[in-house]
Amino acid sequence: MVTDRQVRRLFKLMVTKKTKALAAAKADMDEKTARKYIRLGKLPSETKREHTWRTRSDPFADVWHEVKPFLENNHGLQAKTLFDYLRRQHPGRYSDGQLRTLQRRIKIWRALEGPAKEVFFAQVHIPGQLCQTDFTHMQDLHITIDGQHFKHLICHFVLTYSNWEAGTVCFSENFEALSEGLQNALWQLGAVPHAHQSDRMSAAVNNGLNREEFTQRYQALLRYYGMEGRMIQSGKANENGDVEQMHNRFKIAVDQALMLRGSRDFENRTAYKIFLKDLLNQRNFNRKNHLHDEFKNMRRLPTTRLDACRRLPVRVSKGSTIKVLTNIYSVHSRLRDEMVNIRLYAEHLEVWYAQQCVDRMPRLQGRSKHKIQYRHIIEWLLRKPGAFENYRYRNDLFPTHRFRMAYDFAKEQFGQKGNKEYLKILYLAATDGEDRVDSILEKLISTNQSITYDAVEKLVKSGDELTFPLEPRVMPVELGIYDTLLNERMVGR
């Protein structure tokens, strides 16, 4: 097949060569073909006929009047669905291989006669004008902390003009996480854009806030920093397109950095945060010029940060528990029936009474969960050991699996009195140290000794260093020794 390049060379050679035959040979084509293109004065691509005819008859021409109304009334119908419909209506008429023909015909109809498609309009980004924030899940990267899967999200902040970004580790899409992530980014940036845009924050609203309360708190946060608030339309994630696209690029960068690092495991959360901070600094390095333009149009930060917590008045129940949003926590029994103030942060909550912080505990992520601290109620459980058997939150009162084994042993040995036997061991953990009692239980279990309160108390009061039986250690065999022995025997012969 003669190409446009050959014919162009032919036309050029005709100017310098004396004969057509010589020019055709130099252009690597037959002389007869050369004469044809010299006569036409056109390139091969310019002489092709437009293919406007069918090579075979349309098998769906007779039934198109049945298909078309479906497409007009239901834009989401797939060709496979309509093909199956036609095969039911006309048994034996269509074979599997004709599905592709119907798909092409429907594709052409949609392009020429179908409904208009959504159009995306490229935006002009003004320096210092807009920032966007959104949450992105990090589970697919399989990051672990000390060998344990680290299930978390990143509250991702992006300036739409320069693409400068920041990220804060969080565990739930709630308002406190949004507030902390946004404020962390602003204080790291050192300035405030004119407007902040986010999605509808449905997950944050569902995590204990109604829409009206969320809107009030969100607007108060923006007023404090002097930013205009914008929210995208429901189901229109593309309107938050800059941060959505940056999610993908950021996670790819994290994945690549983890590959270079050679491990996805981190010693602790601090090490992981340092890793993310270094990576974000590297990504932001080449954005300095555009970021300089942003600073010219951004506002100054206020003098202090806004406290990123929610304050809730809660009354302590008769069971010495408080209900914060949908989750249950225990507090010390001294506070029973008292009204306490809760300061709810993204990852923890504080219990305040009489202008004093009396307790601080991790915030439960999710709904309808509970966390009962045995130290809060152990004294009264000892007075009412029978209540432990069917206590609603009993499983929370086994700090480690060894405590659970101690309880099972006590029930087996002492029957109903086993509840009190275990509670006395738990009281030792509250007064003399949970780690110490847990180590003693490990020793008693590993040496097959009886797990009783008296045995545990004796070891606790002794203050002796705990020793554990040595595990048998099999030294690796050096196979090269056998090669040496065999060689010596061969030489001896």
Secondary structure by P-SEA (a helix, b strand, c coil): cccaaaaaaaaaaaaccccaaaaaaaacccaaaaaaaaaaccccccccccccccccccccccaaaaaaaaaaacccccaaaaaaaaaaaccccccccaaaaaaaaaaaaaaccccccbbbbbbbbcccccccccccccccccccccccccccccccccccccccbbbbbbccccaaaaaaaaaaaaaaacccccccccccccccccccccaaaaaaaaaaaaaaabbbbbbccccccccaaaaaaaaaaaaaaaaaaaaaacccccccaaaaaaaaaaaaaaaaccaaaaaaaaaacbbbbcccccccbbbbbbbbccccccccccbbbbcccccccbbbbbbccccbbbbbccccccbbbbbbcccccccccccccaaaaaacccccccccccccccccaaaaaaaaaaaaacccaaaaaaaaaaaaaacccaaaaaaaaaaaaaacccccaaaaaaaaaaccccccccccccccccaaaaaaaaaaaaaac
